[in-house]
Amino acid sequence: MYVATLLTNPATPLLEATLVESLRNAWGGGDAQWLSPDEAAEFSLTDIPDNQWDVWADLQNMGVDLVVQAADGRRKKMLLADMDSTMIQQECIDELADEAGVGDRVKDITARAMNGELDFEAALTERVGLLQGLDTAVIDNVLDERITLMPGGKALVATMRANDGYAALVSGGFTAFTARVAELLGFDENRANTLLSENGKLTGEVGRPILGRQAKIEALEQITDRLGLAEADVIAVGDGANDLGMLGRAGTGVALHAKPSVAAECDVRVNHGDLTALLYLQGYSRSEFRGL
């Protein structure tokens, strides 16, 4: 059995019952279940429809996300999340670069790296090099003044943990940021790269080994092994090319507001919903959410 989930942006809920019923009838699905009025609904299917992606494309133009997945085992026991442009709305290194006066140059490198056009480790090394001499106090200023949480993140983490789930934040960014974000959102643990400094100034170097695509896969392997979980028990979320490894290995890999080249490699794509979409995809209704 399969389940089709339709959802939209909670800030502007526009999912119409007529649309859900029309698709349910066309696909011969079971009765629609509303997970949140005007926002998220689902229905069962016996097979994956041949025109799934054609319908997906049409719904995208209407501001609606569509995901078809196996019904069995979709409620997960672990969340593995990227940070930059996933759990927060910014790229931390871009914000630091703005403070260092090299914002435009670094943002271009970041965009190309996240789209898979550049080697992640080389791109990170180059960008961190441009931060040489920046006062380390700027990190706290960026955290306080420039970083905002992605909508739905607190509810996602709190709801999964309330249901005996484990939450790990694994970022190609920096520990100075993941520590704060993990604490704010309630993650059980966080992993990231370390910005090196001397005498209160960034050296322009990053600690080795660099946490990139392979390290995120290793985090998935290590944490599930430690907890006695299967990789199928994990829901992972990210937006960049360095997330593709963990997204492909996890039981459910969600491309959230992802770069086009990244989304194209993922079967679960959320472009309109926020992080609560990951709860709806697991069959949680809004009445079950925690941390709102």
C-alpha positions in Angstrom: 0.0 0.0 0.0 1.0 3.6 -0.7 -0.1 7.0 0.6 -0.4 10.2 -1.3 0.1 13.4 0.7 -0.8 16.9 -0.5 0.3 19.9 1.5 0.9 23.6 1.1 2.4 26.5 3.0 0.9 26.8 6.5 1.3 30.6 6.4 -1.1 30.7 3.4 -3.1 27.5 3.4 -4.9 27.0 0.1 -5.4 23.3 -0.2 -9.0 22.9 -1.5 -11.1 19.9 -0.7 -12.3 19.7 -4.4 -8.7 19.4 -5.5 -8.0 16.5 -3.1 -11.2 14.7 -4.0 -10.6 15.1 -7.7 -7.1 13.6 -7.5 -8.4 10.8 -5.1 -11.1 9.9 -7.6 -8.8 10.0 -10.6 -6.3 7.7 -8.9 -8.9 5.4 -7.3 -7.6 6.3 -3.8 -9.2 5.6 -0.4 -11.1 8.2 1.6 -9.2 11.5 2.2 -7.9 12.2 5.7 -7.3 15.8 6.6 -4.2 16.2 8.7 -4.8 20.0 8.9 -7.7 21.9 7.4 -6.8 23.7 4.2 -3.2 22.7 4.7 -2.5 18.9 4.5 -4.5 15.8 3.5 -3.7 12.2 2.5 -5.3 9.2 1.0 -4.3 5.6 0.4 -3.3 4.0 -2.9 -2.8 0.4 -4.0 -0.2 1.4 -6.7 2.0 4.4 -7.6 0.2 6.2 -10.4 2.0 6.4 -13.8 1.4 10.1 -14.1 2.6 11.0 -10.6 5.2 13.5 -11.8 3.0 15.1 -14.4 0.4 15.7 -11.6 3.2 16.9 -9.3 4.3 19.5 -11.8 0.7 20.8 -12.3 0.2 21.0 -8.5 3.5 22.9 -8.1 2.1 25.7 -10.2 -0.8 25.8 -7.8 1.4 26.1 -4.7 0.8 22.5 -3.6 3.3 19.8 -2.8 2.6 16.1 -3.6 4.4 13.1 -2.2 3.6 9.4 -2.9 5.4 6.9 -0.7 5.0 3.5 0.8 2.6 3.5 3.7 4.4 0.9 5.7 7.2 2.3 8.0 6.8 5.9 7.1 6.7 7.1 10.7 10.4 7.4 11.6 12.5 7.0 14.7 15.2 9.5 13.9 15.6 12.9 12.2 18.9 13.7 10.5 18.9 17.4 9.4 21.1 19.8 7.5 21.3 23.2 9.0 22.0 26.0 6.5 18.9 26.9 4.4 17.2 23.9 6.0 16.8 24.3 9.8 17.7 28.0 9.5 16.9 30.4 6.6 20.4 31.5 5.9 23.8 30.2 4.9 26.0 31.1 7.9 29.2 31.5 5.9 27.5 34.0 3.6 26.5 36.0 6.6 30.0 36.0 8.0 31.3 37.0 4.6 29.0 40.0 4.5 30.6 41.1 7.7 34.0 40.6 6.3 33.2 42.6 3.1 33.4 39.7 0.7 29.8 38.7 0.7 29.1 38.7 -3.0 32.1 36.6 -3.8 31.4 34.0 -1.1 27.7 33.8 -2.0 28.5 32.9 -5.5 30.8 30.1 -4.4 28.2 28.9 -1.9 25.4 28.8 -4.5 27.6 26.8 -7.0 28.8 24.4 -4.3 25.3 23.7 -3.1 24.2 23.1 -6.7 26.9 20.5 -7.1 29.0 22.6 -9.5 32.0 22.7 -7.2 33.8 20.3 -5.0 32.4 21.0 -1.5 35.7 20.7 0.5 37.6 22.9 -1.9 34.8 25.5 -2.0 34.6 25.5 1.8 38.3 26.0 2.1 38.3 28.8 -0.4 35.4 30.6 1.3 36.8 30.2 4.9 40.1 31.6 3.6 38.4 34.8 2.7 37.3 35.3 6.3 40.9 35.5 7.6 41.3 38.2 10.2 37.6 38.5 11.0 37.0 39.1 14.7 35.5 36.0 16.3 33.0 38.2 18.2 31.3 38.7 14.8 30.0 35.1 15.1 27.8 36.0 18.0 26.6 39.1 16.3 25.6 37.1 13.2 23.8 34.6 15.4 21.9 37.3 17.2 21.1 39.6 14.3 21.2 37.7 11.0 20.1 34.1 11.7 16.4 33.1 11.7 14.9 29.6 12.2 13.1 27.9 9.4 9.3 27.8 10.1 8.2 24.5 11.5 11.5 23.4 12.9 10.6 23.5 16.6 7.5 21.6 16.0 9.3 19.0 13.8 12.0 18.3 16.5 9.7 18.5 19.5 7.0 16.2 17.9 9.5 13.5 16.9 11.2 13.6 20.3 7.9 13.4 22.1 7.3 10.2 20.1 10.6 8.7 21.2 12.5 9.9 18.1 16.1 11.0 18.1 17.2 14.3 16.4 20.7 14.9 15.0 21.8 18.1 13.3 24.6 17.4 10.8 26.0 20.4 8.9 28.8 21.3 6.5 28.7 24.7 8.3 30.3 25.4 11.7 30.0 24.2 15.3 29.8 27.8 16.5 26.4 27.9 14.8 25.1 24.4 15.1 25.6 24.5 18.9 23.3 27.4 19.2 20.7 26.2 16.6 20.7 22.7 18.1 20.0 24.1 21.6 17.2 26.4 20.3 15.5 23.6 18.5 16.1 20.8 20.9 18.3 18.5 18.9 20.0 15.6 20.7 23.3 16.2 19.1 25.1 18.2 16.4 28.1 17.8 14.2 29.8 20.4 12.0 33.1 21.9 11.0 35.3 24.0 13.2 36.4 27.6 12.4 40.0 28.0 13.6 41.0 31.2 15.4 44.0 32.8 17.1 44.0 35.8 19.4 40.3 36.5 18.8 40.7 36.4 15.0 39.7 33.8 12.4 42.8 32.3 10.8 41.1 31.6 7.5 41.4 27.9 8.1 38.9 25.2 9.0 39.6 22.2 11.2 40.3 18.8 9.6 38.8 16.5 8.6 36.2 18.6 6.8 32.6 17.5 7.3 31.1 17.2 3.9 28.9 14.8 1.9 30.7 11.6 3.0 30.8 12.7 6.7 27.0 13.1 6.6 26.7 9.6 5.4 29.0 8.4 8.1 26.9 10.3 10.7 23.9 8.4 9.5 25.7 5.1 9.8 27.3 5.9 13.1 24.2 7.3 14.9 21.8 4.6 13.7 24.4 1.9 14.7 24.8 3.5 18.1 21.0 3.7 18.6 20.3 0.2 17.2 18.2 1.6 14.4 18.1 0.8 10.7 18.7 3.4 8.1 15.1 2.8 7.0 14.1 4.3 10.4 15.5 7.7 9.4 13.9 10.7 7.8 16.6 13.1 6.5 16.2 16.6 5.2 18.5 18.9 3.3 18.8 21.3 0.3 22.3 21.0 -1.2 24.4 18.7 -3.2 26.4 17.7 -0.1 23.1 16.3 1.4 22.4 13.9 -1.4 24.3 11.0 0.1 22.4 11.0 3.3 19.1 11.8 1.6 19.6 8.7 -0.6 20.5 6.4 2.2 17.8 7.4 4.7 14.4 5.7 4.7 12.9 9.0 3.6 15.1 11.7 2.2 13.4 15.0 1.8 14.7 17.7 -0.5 13.4 20.9 1.2 13.3 24.1 -0.9 16.2 22.4 -2.6 18.5 23.5 -5.5 16.9 22.2 -8.8 19.8 19.8 -9.4 19.3 18.3 -5.9 15.5 18.1 -6.1 15.8 16.2 -9.4 17.5 13.3 -7.6 15.0 13.0 -4.8 11.5 11.4 -4.9 10.3 13.5 -1.9 10.4 17.2 -2.6 8.9 19.9 -0.5 8.9 23.3 -2.2 5.9 25.0 -0.7 5.5 23.6 2.8 7.7 24.3 5.8 9.4 21.8 8.1 6.1 20.6 9.5 5.7 18.9 6.1 8.1 16.2 7.4 5.5 15.5 10.1 2.6 15.3 7.7 4.6 13.0 5.5 4.9 10.6 8.5 1.1 10.8 9.0 1.0 13.2 12.0 -2.0 15.5 12.2 -1.6 19.1 13.4 -3.4 18.1 16.6 -0.4 15.9 17.4 2.2 18.5 17.0 4.3 19.7 19.9 6.5 22.8 20.2 4.1 25.1 18.4 
